[in-house]
């Protein structure tokens, strides 16, 4: 399969040469096409046609991102990832499939921590978009790893640097979209109100506060064209949006100081009935702090103005929360938050005025 490389290429800076990409496909023609296309975009590419050789190359050299074909000989792409994950948990992997119906099962993709996949095409536009999104995540992973290394050498600066890092990264996300500015602050404070109401200790409340501030950090890896779209998302675009909890968890996984936040970031879009994402967890399989954050996130989404609608009336929001109890949201926690809305609404108003 020969891919068409005659697509419009934007001018790129030398910064793309900071990334090293490995492409693995047993068709030499595809490796050649990728090499020409990505080199025009300023990227360094190593092409390998033997998947077993690719595993050895990743052992010996550092790569930031892998573009991996699925159907290959002598082993398929999922086996390549399985071997690589034994010694490299950080490599960002994009899986290519010749046909959607030949893609590996979703459970396999999740288990092996494959960050994305797309079908092969005669154009590279979609693949380039996924590469750019992936490298945004690589940038954040580099930043966090660097910060973590510095903090290991300077324990006394841990708390200060921790909070400053959170502020920097989340503002990067919220600066993109006027309508979501202040969203993470409000979600954080609403979640803490619920946590206090059910008697969480100070350590858990601290995790809840910081996790709320950080819950949408994975949106740094979502293309702006999707994140800022005013019209209804296509199924493919919505599928891309649904990657942000896993991207956020992947970013945070590089720093031990963030490990307690990962369950909140990764699972705040799970549903109590098991129909959420990314892992379809059911009921109390969902971490408690993620269930709390989900209620706070849902409430703020409904009570905030968006580009496509105004904020919803409070009574309507309360009714929606009641309707979501037991399906989307924890049926034991929803009444707790409704009690806050009924009897302590001054605290909600205070938070809204702050942000």
ROTOR-526745 format. One record per atom (N, C-alpha, C): y, z negated, x negated; residue in three letters. Coordinates in steps of 0.001 Angstrom, whole numbers, plus 500000, padded with zeros to 6 digits. Example, Ala and Ser with C-alpha at 12.3 -4.5 7.8 and 13.67 -1.06 7.14 Angstrom:
494310492200486810ala/495500492200487700ala/496700492200486800ala/497750492920487150ser/498940492860486330ser/500030492130487100ser/
END
This chain:
498802500000499147unk/500000500000500000unk/501237500000499119unk/502013501044499155unk/503228501179498349unk/504420500752499195unk/505223499790498686unk/506360499301499448unk/507624500056499081unk/508459500299500087unk/509709501013499897unk/510750500100499279unk/511291500449498165unk/512285499596497508unk/513690500114497700unk/513867501107498527unk/515195501680498737unk/515946500921499821unk/516070499608499659unk/516832498778500583unk/518188498491499964unk/519129498032500793unk/520445497680500286unk/520346496381499504unk/520773496393498268unk/520736495212497423unk/522154494724497176unk/522374493423497414unk/523686492851497153unk/523864492623495661unk/525122492601495238unk/525408492269493855unk/524977490821493611unk/524282490578492557unk/523838489226492263unk/524370488786490918unk/524568487460490789unk/525045486908489538unk/523905486602488601unk/524277486180487402unk/523260485874486404unk/522439484643486771unk/522920483855487792unk/522214482623488122unk/520783482881488579unk/520499484068489109unk/519128484356489547unk/518141484338488393unk/518630484586487188unk/517754484577486021unk/517305483171485653unk/517902482152486323unk/517477480780486080unk/516120480489486718unk/515671481368487608unk/514409481161488308unk/513332482075487737unk/512126481562487686unk/511008482365487219unk/509989482481488348unk/509685483713488736unk/508817483994489873unk/507549484680489375unk/506405484284489939unk/505146484966489645unk/504637485611490929unk/504279486888490838unk/503714487612491972unk/502250487901491677unk/501390487620492670unk/499957487815492493unk/499446488736493601unk/499002489929493209unk/498480490909494171unk/497544491834493416unk/496364492099493985unk/495420492936493249unk/495718494424493372unk/496823494788494038unk/497282496178494065unk/498444496329493080unk/498237497086492035unk/499247497240491001unk/500519497866491556unk/500373498751492559unk/501552499398493133unk/502511498397493744unk/501979497370494390unk/502838496345494991unk/503509495514493912unk/502776495178492858unk/503377494440491738unk/504525495247491135unk/504310496541490949unk/505368497396490383unk/506596497421491294unk/506377497580492591unk/507496497631493529unk/508255496317493560unk/507519495201493582unk/508171493890493550unk/508982493713492279unk/508419494146491180unk/509098493996489887unk/510417494740489875unk/510425495977490349unk/511661496767490380unk/512668496135491329unk/512229495793492532unk/513132495271493555unk/513767493947493121unk/512930493019492647unk/513452491702492296unk/514283491740491016unk/513940492641490102unk/514756492749488887unk/516149493264489228unk/516239494157490232unk/517553494623490679unk/518352493497491316unk/517647492516491883unk/518318491362492471unk/518578490272491443unk/518206490525490194unk/518519489587489121unk/517456488554488819unk/516262488692489397unk/515216487690489207unk/514269488071488073unk/513717487045487425unk/512649487245486455unk/511313487227487200unk/510500488234486979unk/509226488299487673unk/508092488547486696unk/507020487775486837unk/505770488019486127unk/504764488489487171unk/504181489652486974unk/503209490192487918unk/501794490077487392unk/500878489623488244unk/499486489439487856unk/498601490045488939unk/497616490839488540unk/496720491467489524unk/495398490723489678unk/495095489829488762unk/493849489067488834unk/494169487633489248unk/493694487182490422unk/494048485842490882unk/493551484725489973unk/492435484928489311unk/491929483914488383unk/492850483787487177unk/493360484922486704unk/494331484904485600unk/495609484210486031unk/496008484422487289unk/497232483803487801unk/497148482279487748unk/495977481743488088unk/495798480284488041unk/496021479777486628unk/495480480483485639unk/495643480078484235unk/497086480203483786unk/497783481257484249unk/499196481430483870unk/500039480271484384unk/499765479838485623unk/500534478721486189unk/500228477423485453unk/499001477280484939unk/498666476107484128unk/499474476080482835unk/499679477267482261unk/500287477366480929unk/501797477496480948unk/502357478057482034unk/503792478326482086unk/504403477694483338unk/505709477458483270unk/506421476958484455unk/506917478127485289unk/506646478081486586unk/507206479031487543unk/507839478247488689unk/508934478783489216unk/509618478126490331unk/509041478535491681unk/508544479765491773unk/508086480282493059unk/506965481296492841unk/505992481277493741unk/504893482234493684unk/504875483087494949unk/504775484400494779unk/504541485329495887unk/503068485716495795unk/502293485369496812unk/500842485430496695unk/500223486254497819unk/499462487284497448unk/498712488045498445unk/497539487191498940unk/497138487411500179unk/496046486608500736unk/494671487247500484unk/494508488495500897unk/493207489160500741unk/493125489791499357unk/492336489194498464unk/492194489695497090unk/490748489507496641unk/490442490125495537unk/489160489880494866unk/489463489416493446unk/488649488539492863unk/487385488009493404unk/487562486812494341unk/488775486247494465unk/488992485133495397unk/490252485404496204unk/490303484883497424unk/491460485052498289unk/492579484084497887unk/493754484334498465unk/494932483550498131unk/494808482070498421unk/494101481698499521unk/493983480277499832unk/493217479528498743unk/492247480194498128unk/491497479564497039unk/492362479424495788unk/493243480402495582unk/494185480314494458unk/495061479074494632unk/495600478892495847unk/496468477740496107unk/495689476435495950unk/494464476421496461unk/493636475216496364unk/493466474784494916unk/493241475743494023unk/493081475416492608unk/494403474963491987unk/495488475659492327unk/496791475324491751unk/497249473935492185unk/496988473576493449unk/497437472267493936unk/496709471111493254unk/495631471391492561unk/494938470336491821unk/495763469863490632unk/496649470729490117unk/497441470345488947unk/498937470594489107unk/499349471255490182unk/500775471534490385unk/501103471388491875unk/501782470284492216unk/502141470022493608unk/503517470583493966unk/504267471043492965unk/505657471396493199unk/505909472893493406unk/505027473749492922unk/505264475192492987unk/505490475640494431unk/506583476333494667unk/506909476842496000unk/506136478142496207unk/505338478216497275unk/504424479348497462unk/504715480083498759unk/504890481406498651unk/505044482295499802unk/503812483196499864unk/503127483167500984unk/501889483925501142unk/502174485241501857unk/501644486351501310unk/501783487666501937unk/500465488060502594unk/500560488619503783unk/499362489105504468unk/499551490554504872unk/498488491335504713unk/498566492730505132unk/498617492862506644unk/497979491946507360unk/497957491941508818unk/498025490499509287unk/498819490255510345unk/498995488898510842unk/497672488275511257unk/496772489096511836unk/495506488530512314unk/494559488176511173unk/494927488556509938unk/494110488193508780unk/494695487004508022unk/495786486443508545unk/496397485293507880unk/495463484090507966unk/495528483188506987unk/494679481991507048unk/495077481120508229unk/494190480263508708unk/494523479368509821unk/495713478479509486unk/496469478105510521unk/497646477266510324unk/497279475958509635unk/496139475395509976unk/495717474138509367unk/495529474296507859unk/495037475461507433unk/494870475718506002unk/496221475793505311unk/497172476466505942unk/498519476588505379unk/499154475211505204unk/499006474345506219unk/499571472995506142unk/498872472172505057unk/497546472236505056unk/496775471429504124unk/497101471752502677unk/497302473029502373unk/497551473457501001unk/499028473445500637unk/499876473027501588unk/501320472958501346unk/501878474316500927unk/501529475344501715unk/502110476674501538unk/503405476699502350unk/504533476969501688unk/505821476800502356unk/506173477917503338unk/505585479091503198unk/505899480169504127unk/504993481361503913unk/504935482239504931unk/504190483479504744unk/504809484566505605unk/504576485801505217unk/505076486928506012unk/504124488115505823unk/504225489061506741unk/503414490259506648unk/504016491230505633unk/503151491978504985unk/503630493036504099unk/504314494113504947unk/505319494728504360unk/506099495723505095unk/506553496792504124unk/507084497903504677unk/507607498942503791unk/509035498626503357unk/509537497456503763unk/510846496990503307unk/510704495561502798unk/511594495176501909unk/511510493855501304unk/512541492881501872unk/513295493276502911unk/514398492447503375unk/513926491052503779unk/512863490969504594unk/512383489669505051unk/511871488838503886unk/511144489488502973unk/510612488754501831unk/511740488210500963unk/512769489017500736unk/513888488556499923unk/514576487367500579unk/514697487397501910unk/515296486285502643unk/514480485015502434unk/513152485124502500unk/512289483972502292unk/512364483460500855unk/512479484398499913unk/512618483997498505unk/513913483216498311unk/515010483728498858unk/516299483054498720unk/516260481663499352unk/515642481558500538unk/515516480254501194unk/514660479309500348unk/513560479833499815unk/512690479014498987unk/513389478496497749unk/514210479341497141unk/514883478932495918unk/516006477928496185unk/516547477942497417unk/517477476869497795unk/516757475527497725unk/515534475490498240unk/514744474266498177unk/514418473893496734unk/514108474900495917unk/513839474642494500unk/515057474005493839unk/516249474499494167unk/517482473928493624unk/517588472440493955unk/517340472114495237unk/517443470721495648unk/516365469871494980unk/515165470444494819unk/514103469711494124unk/514499469443492669unk/515110470427492028unk/515576470244490652unk/516610469118490578unk/517546469147491538unk/518605468141491551unk/518024466748491720unk/517132466598492696unk/516557465291492957unk/515699464817491789unk/514938465727491194unk/514106465358490046unk/514984464893488886unk/516091465608488670unk/517006465232487606unk/517605463851487858unk/517985463629489117unk/518552462331489478unk/517511461233489289unk/516285461520489723unk/515233460516489601unk/514962460171488141unk/514962461182487265unk/514754460932485837unk/515860460047485274unk/517091460344485684unk/518219459537485213unk/518125458097485706unk/517705457949486953unk/517634456606487523unk/516549455760486866unk/515465456427486432unk/514412455687485746unk/514941455056484466unk/515948455696483863unk/516522455191482618unk/517661454221482887unk/518149454193484115unk/519314453342484424unk/519070452635485752unk/518202451649485747unk/517795450972486977unk/518977450332487695unk/519960449875486909unk/521091449195487536unk/521945450119488388unk/521800451449488179unk/522577452409488970unk/521793452968490146unk/520589452449490376unk/519696453017491379unk/520326453073492770unk/520797451948493254unk/521300451906494626unk/522518452808494807unk/523446452755493866unk/524664453560493977unk/524341455051493940unk/523503455447492991unk/523156456859492874unk/522343457335494070unk/521507456468494584unk/520688456765495765unk/521582457173496926unk/522559456335497224unk/523436456613498362unk/524324457829498121unk/524807457988496902unk/525651459141496591unk/524866460443496724unk/523599460417496311unk/522759461605496439unk/522579461984497901unk/522311460998498727unk/522153461242500161unk/523408461883500734unk/524559461319500387unk/525814461856500911unk/526018463307500475unk/525787463583499205unk/525996464937498682unk/525099465957499362unk/523811465650499451unk/522858466612500008unk/523054466830501500unk/523282465775502242unk/523426465968503695unk/524742466659504031unk/525802466391503259unk/527050467104503513unk/526896468595503223unk/526008468936502280unk/525734470345502012unk/525213471026503267unk/524346470334504000unk/523803470873505249unk/524867470909506332unk/525525469782506564unk/526444469686507694unk/527707470520507489unk/528075470803506251unk/529259471627505998unk/529085473047506504unk/527833473467506693unk/527574474822507168unk/528015475018508615unk/527881473974509410unk/528007474147510855unk/528934473093511432unk/530087473518511947unk/531089472614512506unk/530496471735513597unk/529616472312514399unk/529107471608515568unk/528118470503515218unk/527586470490514012unk/526626469445513651unk/527229468406512710unk/528510468510512385unk/529127467515511517unk/529163466167512220unk/528764465136511517unk/528680463807512089unk/527365463530512790unk/526553464563513000unk/525293464400513732unk/524377463398513035unk/524171463540511737unk/523251462656511030unk/523754461213511015unk/525089461042510902unk/525650459686510946unk/525341459011512277unk/525556459755513355unk/525321459176514675unk/523836458888514902unk/522985459834514528unk/521545459623514676unk/521124458365513913unk/521632458206512701unk/521319457038511887unk/521693455744512603unk/522893455691513145unk/523370454445513764unk/522689454183515105unk/522443455244515880unk/521712455037517135unk/520308454500516843unk/519671455060515815unk/518317454636515462unk/518300453163515056unk/519308452745514293unk/519388451344513877unk/519572450419515083unk/520351450848516086unk/520508450048517303unk/519138449807517966unk/518333450885518045unk/516999450742518638unk/516136449815517780unk/516203450013516461unk/515414449191515547unk/515743447712515668unk/517023447399515770unk/517424446006515931unk/516917445448517264unk/516966446271518285unk/516568445841519628unk/515086445465519676unk/514256446156518887unk/512815445846518900unk/512427444885517778unk/513421444369517044unk/513175443318516068unk/512667443751514715unk/513013444955514260unk/512606445381512916unk/513290444524511858unk/512617444332510724unk/513224443551509639unk/514256444371508881unk/514955443720507974unk/516066444372507266unk/515595445578506457unk/514413445480505842unk/513910446585505032unk/513627447811505887unk/513013447589507053unk/512728448702507957unk/514020449293508525unk/514984448448508815unk/516272448930509324unk/516978449787508270unk/516847449388507002unk/517452450168505924unk/516803451550505832unk/515471451599505920unk/514770452896505909unk/515226453747507089unk/515361453118508251unk/515772453825509458unk/517178454397509294unk/518058453608508708unk/519438454067508503unk/519493455261507558unk/518860455130506397unk/518910456203505400unk/518104457417505874unk/516970457173506506unk/516174458277507033unk/516921459074508078unk/517688458391508925unk/518505459094509918unk/519567459964509269unk/520170459456508214unk/521176460247507499unk/520570461498506883unk/519288461412506530unk/518616462457505764unk/517691463337506598unk/517570463076507919unk/516465463670508673unk/516496465191508723unk/517684465793508632unk/517790467258508723unk/518026467934507379unk/517757467238506265unk/518063467803504949unk/517300469099504698unk/516158469293505352unk/515379470511505158unk/516078471763505645unk/517140471602506446unk/517873472782506919unk/518609473487505789unk/518676472847504607unk/519254473519503443unk/518446474761503108unk/517166474787503501unk/516295475926503206unk/516189476934504326unk/516990476783505391unk/516980477724506508unk/518135478710506341unk/517890480012506450unk/518970480993506280unk/520127480732507246unk/521357480891506758unk/522536480680507597unk/522529481589508818unk/521990482786508667unk/521966483734509787unk/521175483189510973unk/520233482309510709unk/519455481676511767unk/520109480356512183unk/520492479571511201unk/521036478239511470unk/522316478290512291unk/523138479306512065unk/524446479391512720unk/524463480382513881unk/523311480884514267unk/523259481891515327unk/523669481285516671unk/524583481971517389unk/525044481490518684unk/524118481914519821unk/523441483050519668unk/522557483552520710unk/521197482856520638unk/520381483111521647unk/519039482553521683unk/518223483055520495unk/517479482137519879unk/516663482509518727unk/515446483312519169unk/515051484274518337unk/513808484993518578unk/512639484060518236unk/511429484378518685unk/510280483538518322unk/510116483372516810unk/510349484441516062unk/510222484341514601unk/511296483433514015unk/512529483530514549unk/513622482690514055unk/513357481220514395unk/512863480974515614unk/512557479598515997unk/511440479038515112unk/510467479891514792unk/509395479469513895unk/509949479082512529unk/510952479820512067unk/511591479509510779unk/512319478164510841unk/513053477932511935unk/513764476662512129unk/512773475490512076unk/511593475690512663unk/510599474624512742unk/510047474241511368unk/510383475001510345unk/509943474666508990unk/510783473561508354unk/511953473225508961unk/512878472354508233unk/512342470935507983unk/511523470337508868unk/510993469020508500unk/510071469070507279unk/509228470101507196unk/508326470227506046unk/509094470539504771unk/510133471376504896unk/510964471685503720unk/511647470418503228unk/512200469638504169unk/512855468390503790unk/511901467438503099unk/510693467305503639unk/509697466422503023unk/509321466915501630unk/509215468237501474unk/508870468809500172unk/509971468527499146unk/511208468650499574unk/512335468364498680unk/512296466912498216unk/512090465991499151unk/512127464570498828unk/510915464103498041unk/509850464866498075unk/508605464423497442unk/508710464327495929unk/509753464885495350unk/509902464879493891unk/510493463591493350unk/510984462728494216unk/511622461510493738unk/510980460292494389unk/510472459376493587unk/509792458202494132unk/510718457346494974unk/512015457374494680unk/512939456536495441unk/513066456992496890unk/512636458219497202unk/512747458733498555unk/511429458680499338unk/510370458161498735unk/509041458285499365unk/508963457617500728unk/509699456521500941unk/509642455831502223unk/510386456582503333unk/511196457563502939unk/511942458334503931unk/511156459544504432unk/510156459960503678unk/509440461199503999unk/508837461190505407unk/508197460092505867unk/507646460112507228unk/508696460380508310unk/509904459865508119unk/510972460109509102unk/511388461574509062unk/511635462075507866unk/512102463453507697unk/511053464450508184unk/509805464202507858unk/508747465163508176unk/508337465139509652unk/508440463975510297unk/507829463841511618unk/508810463585512764unk/510118463768512542unk/511049463455513625unk/511023464488514751unk/510307465612514560unk/510141466592515638unk/508718466615516206unk/507911465630515857unk/506626465491516533unk/506886465033517973unk/505981465352518860unk/506094464931520262unk/504985463938520594unk/505288463014521479unk/504316461990521843unk/503051462601522440unk/503192463766523123unk/502026464419523730unk/501266465327522759unk/501698465355521496unk/500982466124520491unk/501403467571520374unk/502454467975521091unk/502884469368521082unk/504078469619520154unk/504352468674519287unk/505484468833518371unk/505070469466517053unk/505912469342516047unk/505655469942514743unk/506195469039513643unk/505655469138512414unk/504775470206511914unk/503266469920512071unk/502874468691512429unk/501460468332512355unk/500802468022513699unk/501498468243514802unk/500920467994516140unk/500345466589516271unk/501033465608515685unk/500584464223515808unk/500742463762517259unk/499878462841517677unk/499864462373519057unk/500160460877519105unk/501018460489520052unk/501267459078520320unk/501644458282519089unk/500911457177518887unk/501256456284517783unk/500730456760516435unk/500138457966516406unk/499883458606515107unk/501221458933514436unk/502242459150515245unk/503585459442514720unk/504154458146514170unk/504644458131512931unk/505207456896512376unk/506298456315513278unk/506325454989513405unk/507264454320514305unk/508712454718514031unk/509108454747512760unk/510506455051512445unk/510852456494512816unk/509869457391512745unk/510093458775513172unk/510242458845514691unk/509456458043515429unk/509572458028516892unk/510946457512517324unk/511441456509516613unk/512773455984516911unk/513838457034516621unk/513735457672515457unk/514713458695515064unk/514700459858516038unk/513532460206516556unk/513418461304517516unk/514236461028518776unk/514217459792519269unk/515019459438520450unk/516502459545520130unk/516900459014518972unk/518313459080518579unk/518765460531518408unk/517908461345517802unk/518213462759517577unk/518353463504518908unk/517437463236519832unk/517466463884521147unk/518718463503521920unk/519058462221521884unk/520253461750522586unk/521514462412522028unk/521622462459520698unk/522837463044520116unk/522924464538520379unk/521786465223520384unk/521786466659520670unk/522318466919522078unk/521929466073523026unk/522363466287524403unk/523810465871524644unk/524304464893523896unk/525656464374524140unk/526704464957523205unk/526321465945522404unk/527264466597521492unk/527557468018521970unk/528774468458521728unk/529148469827522084unk/528543470795521086unk/528048471900521592unk/527489472955520771unk/528246474255521042unk/528004475249520190unk/528694476530520347unk/528320477197521660unk/527123476865522188unk/526622477546523386unk/526727476688524651unk/527192475403524532unk/527352474570525724unk/528190473346525392unk/528722472693526454unk/529438471434526289unk/528448470277526253unk/528952469096525889unk/528118467898525940unk/527686467653527382unk/526458467159527549unk/525929466903528883unk/526426465555529403unk/526623465409530717unk/527055464133531300unk/526038463022531012unk/526531461804530850unk/525673460690530461unk/524543460450531466unk/524849460499532766unk/523804460242533758unk/522693461296533685unk/523092462538533418unk/522101463609533255unk/521238463347532026unk/521874462870530958unk/521148462572529717unk/520134461456529949unk/520552460417530664unk/519630459311530962unk/518407459816531728unk/518649460670532712unk/517559461205533501unk/516611462037532640unk/517182462825531721unk/516356463629530817unk/515509462742529912unk/516097461641529433unk/515331460713528602unk/514158460129529387unk/514406459757530633unk/513318459234531471unk/512225460290531643unk/512647461531531884unk/511679462616532090unk/510857462901530833unk/511453462663529659unk/510767462959528387unk/509863461822527928unk/509963460651528568unk/509127459517528174unk/507659459840528427unk/506858459767527383unk/505432460043527497unk/505049461469527181unk/506021462371527152unk/505743463758526755unk/506368464005525382unk/507677464134525348unk/508342464329524060unk/508534463002523323unk/508907461965524063unk/509332460711523443unk/508388459551523762unk/508445458526522902unk/507613457333523059unk/507983456603524353unk/507029456441525293unk/507346455820526580unk/507704454339526490unk/507348453678525378unk/507722452275525195unk/509119452129524605unk/509551453127523839unk/510858453045523180unk/511986453590524049unk/511698454549524919unk/512744455115525778unk/513420454034526622unk/512654453130527281unk/513328452074528054unk/514209451169527194unk/513830450977525942unk/514649450169525034unk/516010450825524836unk/516007452138524604unk/517272452834524391unk/518074452937525700unk/517381453131526809unk/518078453164528106unk/518762451828528381unk/518128450733527975unk/518743449413528122unk/520022449307527304unk/519999449875526115unk/521217449898525286unk/522306450707525983unk/521931451863526539unk/522907452713527229unk/523476452018528466unk/522657451208529144unk/523099450520530361unk/523957449292530052unk/523567448526529029unk/524168447214528824unk/524974447049527541unk/524854447999526617unk/525591447894525352unk/526265449220525007unk/526739449921526022unk/527279451264525791unk/528536451237524919unk/529193450081524859unk/530370449978523986unk/529999450264522534unk/528763449905522139unk/528319450186520762unk/528125451694520556unk/527636452375521584unk/527485453831521513unk/528836454498521397unk/529780454046522216unk/531140454610522192unk/531789454402520830unk/531567453241520248unk/532134452943518939unk/531607453912517873unk/530316454198517953unk/529718455139516998unk/530304456533517200unk/530431456964518452unk/530982458291518735unk/532405458419518220unk/533194457370518350unk/534589457414517889unk/534660457493516360unk/533704456884515673unk/533692456892514207unk/533429458269513658unk/532602459083514383unk/532189460374513838unk/532529461503514799unk/
END
